[in-house]
Amino acid sequence: MKTHWIDEQNLADSKNWVDRSLAAVWHPCTQMKHHETLPLIAITRGEGVWLYDDKGNTYLDCISSWWTNLFGHANPRINQAITSQLEKIEHVMLAGFTHAPVVELSEKLSALTQGHLGHVFYASDGASAVEIALKMSHHYWQLQGKTQKKKFVCLENSYHGETLGALAVTDVALFREAYGPLLQSVFIAPSPDSRKVKEGESATEHAIACAAALEMIFAKEHQNIAAFIIEPLVQCAGKMAMYSPEYLRRVRALCDQYEIHLIADEIAVGCGRTGKFFACEHAEIWPDFLTLSKGISGGYLPLSLSMTTETIYRAFYRDQTAQGFLHSHSYTGNPLACAAALAALAIFESDEVLEKNIERAQDLSNAFTWAKEDSRLEHWRQQGMILAFDVKPTVLKQPNSFAREMFSASLLEGILIRPIGNTIYVMPPYILTASQTQNMAQAVQRALNRVLK
């Protein structure tokens, strides 16, 4: 753990800051009562892969601050892009107006899909991007006269956000128990999660079997189904469930066969996380809708988007306003956020990020070799710059508190990780060096030993 100098006045000020936060700020996905024993960490600045707190400690950001920060904190190129845009226009409504950053970003994103997804609708957060795709799919079928097609299909253990539409296609018991009465009913298909492979069965065979189960739903209900939504290759909030790209190939064919839209939620897995810019590229397929957020702005500013095809766009291209897509956000296509995204895409290109991430992914694998050999662990898995493994339930004395205990132990080791249940994962920024990767893996091991001692 590194330290930097801080005077006593600053220390007193920062303690006041934490106390005030506990009094006034309702933190996300948090039982606030837990902070009676789990102190908030007051972060004062960030630089590269490091976060600095008010007491002079530094933490290696192993999870890219909830999977958003691709190129390090205070990245000078993204800083400069935002500063330059700030001198021109900070925001303008996108209804009836346009501006250079949003046009250029849309064109670049379309080019990254080889033109398959040529139209981009913007929002501010991932759940909103999912809402857009769901609403657009539903509205499309209404315009086509197929008014019964208004149901959705998602995978078991899926997560797509916490607004009501996105939460409806989220299969997480905690949320369903709390908000189930508010949600539309959906069809839930078996997950191709490779951890569920039976003895003697390969991951590909398991994926094929799950696709066959999905087809049974489609065959029976396709006249009522608008779209199937999926996180390609990795169900991230679903405890980093990973699966064969063969499932995506079969899903694309089934959606074509039964006239069902395919929504690829790439909010967490897009922007290079899986080894390609879009996770769908591993299966050589393109969806009807593709959502992005998190890393698209480099982790700087709230920005999300839903991309779609010319066919779907043209269905809304009519004389009556009521037949247009009826959705808006005040900060849609914000120029500062678009400028940050353009800077992030420029880094991808100039720094050959995807090519270099092949080496970084290998560094990650090498650094966590110990986890493959630890008898307390199981289901070691990796997809590009996402690496995960599970702690065996039999070694956990208090399973419900393991994630919090591991989070606290990691801070003592100078790293930021946030386990999901008994799943430990890392999803670091793309600027991590080989030595930092090794140090990170060793710190995770030490933190785990603290918790399981």
N, C-alpha and C positions, 0 to 999 in steps of 0.2 A: 504494500500500500504506500503510495506516495503522499507527501504532505507539502503544503505551501504555507507561508507565514500569514497569520491573521492576528490583528490586535484585539485586546480585550473588549474594546468598545464595539467592534464589529461582531464579536461573539455574543455580546449582550443584545445587540440589535437583532441578530439572526434568531436568537431564542425567542425574542418577542415576536418575530416573524412567524415562527412555527406555531406559537401559542395562538396568534391571531388567525392563522390558517385553520387550526382545529376549531376555532370558535365560529368562523364565517364561511369556510369553504366546504362544500359537500363533495368529497372526492369520488371518482368513478369506480364502479365495480368494487366497492369497499364497504365492509362493515365498520362504520366509524368507531364503534366501541372498542375494536381491536387496537386502536391507536392509544388506548390507555396503557398498553404494555408494549406496543410496537411503535416506537417514535417515528414521526415523519422525518425524512431527510431533506434538509433545506439545500437545494442546489443553487450555487451562485454563478457558475459559468461552465461552459464546455469548450473543449479544444480537441479536435481529432477524435480519437476513440474514447477520450476521457471526460468524465463528469466530475466537477469539483464541488464539495459541499462547504458549508459555513464553518466547519471545524478544521479545515485544511486537508481533509481526506480526499483521495481521488478514487474513482471507480471506473473500471473498464466496462464500457457499455456493450455487454454481450448480446443484448437483444435489440439493439438499434432503437432504443426508446419506443417500445411497442411496435417494432418492425418497420419503422419509418425512415430512420437516418441511414442513408446509403453511403455517403462520402465524408462522414465525420462532422462533428459539431464545429460551427464557425468556419465552414469551408470558404476560403477566400474568393473562389470563383462564383459561388452562389451568392455570397455576401455582395459582391460587386454587381451582379446582375440585378439584385433587388434594389440596391442603392441607385443604380442608373435608372431603373424604371420608376423609382420613387420621385425622381426629378421631373418625370414626364406626366404621368397620371397614376394615382394610387388606386382609383376605382371608378368605374362607370357602369351603369346598368347595361345588361346585354340585350334587353328588349328594345329593339329599334336602333341600337348602336352596335358598333364592333370596335376592335382595336387590334393592333399588329400582333401582340403576344398571343392572343387566343387564336388568331388565324394561323399563325406560324406553328403553334403547338398542335393544332388539329391536323394540319397538313403532315407534320412529322410523324404523328401517331398513326395516321392512315397509311403512310409509307411503310411504317414498321410492320403493318399487317399485309403488305403487298397489295393494298387497295381493297382487300376483302371487306374491311370495316371502314367505310369512308365518311361516316357522319358521327360527330361527337357532341354529346349533351353533357353540360358541366353542373357540378354541385360542390359541396364543401367537405362531406365526409363519406366514408364507405357505405354506411347504411343507406344514405340518401341515393347513392349511385345504384344500389340494389333496388331501392324503391322505384327508381326511374325505369330500370329494365323490366321489372314486374308490371308496372303500370303500362309501359309502352307495348309489351307483349299482349296484355289483356286488351288494350285499346285497338291494337292492330286487328285482332280477331273480330272485335265488334265491327270495325269498319269493313271487314270482309264478309259480314253477314253471318259469321259463325259465333253467335252470341252465347252459346252454351260453353264455349272454350274459355273458362275463367278460373280453373283450378291449377295448382302448381304441384310439382314433385320435387322433393329434396332427398338427400341421403340421410340415413340414420347418423346421429352424432355430428350433424352439420352445424355450422355457424355462419350466418350471413349479416349480422347486425342486430341492432336493438330498437329500431323504430318498428311500428306495428307490422308493416308489410314484411320487412326483413326478418322480424322475429317469428313470423308465421312459418317461414322456411328454415328456421333454426331449431334443430332437434337437441336441445340441451335441457335436461330435466329441471334444473334450477330456475330457468326462465319460464318454462311451460307451467310449472307449479305456481309461479307468482302471477303470470299474465295470461295464462291459457284462455280464460273466458273472453278476452278481448280479441283473440286471434282467429283468422280464417282457418278452416280445417284444410289440411294438405295431405297428399300421399307421401309416404316415407319409404324409400327403397333401401335394400340392404347395402351396407358400405363395403366397397372392395378392399378395405383396410387389410394390408398384408399380414398384420398380426393375427388375423383370423384364419389364416391358411391352415387347413387340416393336415394331419400327418400324411405324407406321400403326395401332397398336392403342391404345385408351384404357385407363385404369386400371379402368374399369367392365367393359370387355370382357375384360380379363385376369382380373378377379375371377370373371366368369361362366364362363370357361374352366376356372378352378381348381375352381369348384363342380361343374362337370361331371365333372372328374377324381375329385373326392371321391365323387360319386354312383356311379361305377364301383366304388369300394371298398365302399360301402354295399350296392349291389345284389348283390354277390358274397358279402359276409361279414356282412350285417346280423343273421343269426341268432346270430352269435358275438360281436357288438359290444354292449357295455354303454353306452358313452358316447364322445362326441367332445369334446375339450377344446381351448379356444382363448383367446388373449388378444384381446379385441375391438379392432379398428382399428389397434393398434400392438403388434408383437412387440418388447417393450422390450429385453430382454437379447439378442435376436436382431438386434442392431445397428440398433435403432429402425426396423424394417421397418414401413411404413405401407401401408394398403390401403383399398379402397372399401367403404363400409357395405353395398353390394349383396351382397357375399359373405356377410355375416351373415344378411341376409334369406333368401338361398337356402339357407344351412345350416340355419336354423330350419325351413324347409319340408321339407328333406330328412330331418332328424331326426324330424319328425312322421310323414313318409311311411313311414320304415323302422323306427319304434319304437326310436329310439336317443336316449339322454339328451344334452342339450347342456349342457356345463359352461363357463361364462364365467369365466375367471381374470382378475378385475379388481384383483388385488393391487397392480399398478403403475399401471394405467390408470384405476382408479376414483377416487372422491372428487374429481371435478372436473377431473382432468388433461386430458381430451380436449375440454373445453368444456361437457359435461353431467356431472351427478353420476355416472351410470353410463355407460360407453362404449356399452353395448348400446342406449341410448336413441337414438343417432344412426341406428340401423337400425329403430327402433320395434319391437323384439322383446324378449322376455324368455326367459332360459334356464331350464333345469330346476334348475340349481345355479349360484350366483354366489358367488365367493370374494373377500374383502377382507382387507387387512392394511395395512402401511406407513402411509399417510396417515390411516387411520381414527382413530387415537389422536392425530392431530396431530404424529406423530413423537416422542411422549413415551415410551410404554411398549409392551412387546410385547403385541400383541393381533391376533388374526386370527379369521375367521369364515367359515362356509359357510352360505348361505341356500338354502332349497329350498321346494317347493310343498306345498300341502295334500295333494295326491294322494300324493306320496312319503312325507310324514309319516304319513299314515293307514295306509300299508302296514305300518308298524312298530308300530302301535298295537294290541297284542295282549296276551293273558294271560301268555304264556311269556316269561321274561327272555331266553332264547336268540333270540327273534324281535324283540327290541328292537335298537336300533343299538348295537353293542358297541365303544365307543370312549370314551376319557377322557383328560384332561390334568389334572395337579394344579392348575394355575392357570387352568382354564377359567372364563371370565367374571369375571376378577379385578376387584373393585370399583374399585380405583384406575385401572386401564386403562379400564374402562367410563366412569368419571367424566371422564377425559381425552377420550374419544371423544364424550361428550355435550357437553362444552365446545366441541370442534371443530365439531360439528354446529350448535351455537348460533351460532358465529361465521359459518358459512355463511349462516345465516338472517338474523341481525341486520345483517351487513355486506354483504349482497347480493353474495356472493363470485362466484357464477357469472356474474352480469350484469357485474360489474366486470372479470372475467377476459377478457371479450371485448375490452375496451380494452387490457388487459395483453398479451394475445396479439398484438394489432396492434402494440404497442410493441416486442414481441420480434421480430416480422417486420421492422419498420422498422430496428431496430438491427442486424440481421444482413443487410441488403441487400448489404453488401460481399461476403458469402460466395456470393451468387448470381452475382456478377460475377467472382469469382476463378477464373482458368483452371486452377488447381491442384486445384479442388474440383468435385464433381459430386453429383447427387441431393439437392439442397437440398429439404427437406420439413418440414412443420409440421402438427401436430394439436393445437389448443388451446395448452396451456402446455408442449408438448414440441416442441422444434425440433432438427433434426439435419441434417448433411451429411457426405459422405464425402470423404476425401482420395484423389485418384486414385492407384491402385497404382503407376503409372509414375513418380511423383515421390518415392516412398519408397525411400531407399537401404537402409534396414534395417526392413522391414515389421514384423518380430516385436517390435521394441523401440519402435515409434512410440508406442504408448499410454503406456508408462512415461516416455518422453522428453517427451511432451506434458503429462502429469500434473506432472512436475517443472517444466517451463517455466511452467505455469499458476500454480504456487505462487510463483514469482518475480514474477509479475504481480499477485499478491494475489487470486487466484481459485482455487476448488476445482472442477476438472472431472475426469472419469475416463473417457477415451475407451474405446470397445469396439472393439478392433482399429483399423481405419482410420476408424471413425465417431466424429465429434465431435458431442456433443449437450449441450444444456442443458435442465434441468427444475427451474427455480428455485422458491422459496417464492412464495406468492400475495401477498406484501406488498411485492414489489419495486416501487420507483418507476420512473418513466420515465427519470430521469437515471441511476439505478443500472443499469437495463437497458442503456442506451447505454454506460455505463462497462464493464459486463460484456462486451459484444460487442467493444468495442475491445481489452480485455485478452485475450480469446480470440484476436483477430487478431494481437496482438503476440506471444503465446505461440507461435502457429503459425509466424509468421515466424522466431522463434528456432530452432525445430526444423528448418524447411525451408531455412534460409539457405544 
